[in-house]
């Protein structure tokens, strides 16, 4: 833990959002408390591409595909940024 009290409290507060089940890290949803599996950024981008390309809808906006990824039970810290990049670089949109 950091020596600075404010930084240590922030780490403790943030850590309450996460839990380990076996060898898998999960993040608890802030609004609904549903556990979302923490995945790598590469896996997350693949999921967002599949959602955006039409497997779960048709070329949805960044916040919509982010929400669908979360509802599907996946989490990674750069989700919104990655979703915005996918929508921004989509030639069909």
C-alpha positions, 0 to 999 in steps of 0.5 A, a space after each residue: 500500500 502507498 504511504 500516502 493516506 489519501 492514495 491508500 484509501 482510494 485503492 481500498 475503495 476501488 478494490 471493493 469493486 473487484 473480486 476473484 473467483 478461482 483464478 478469474 478476476 471479476 468487476 462488480 457493476 456499479 449500478 446493478 452489482 452484476 459481476 463482469 469478467 475482466 478480460 484483456 483489451 485485445 479480447 474486448 476489442 474483438 467483442 466490440 467489433 463483433 457487436 458493432 459489425 452486426 452480430 448483436 445489432 447494426 453499427 451501433 454507437 460507441 456507448 451502445 456497444 459498450 453497454 452491450 459488452 457490459 450486459 454480456 458480462 465483460 469488462 476492461 478499463 478502456 472500453 469506452 475509448 475502444 468503442 469510440 475508436 471502432 465507431 470513428 474508423 468504421 467505413 460503413 458508418 
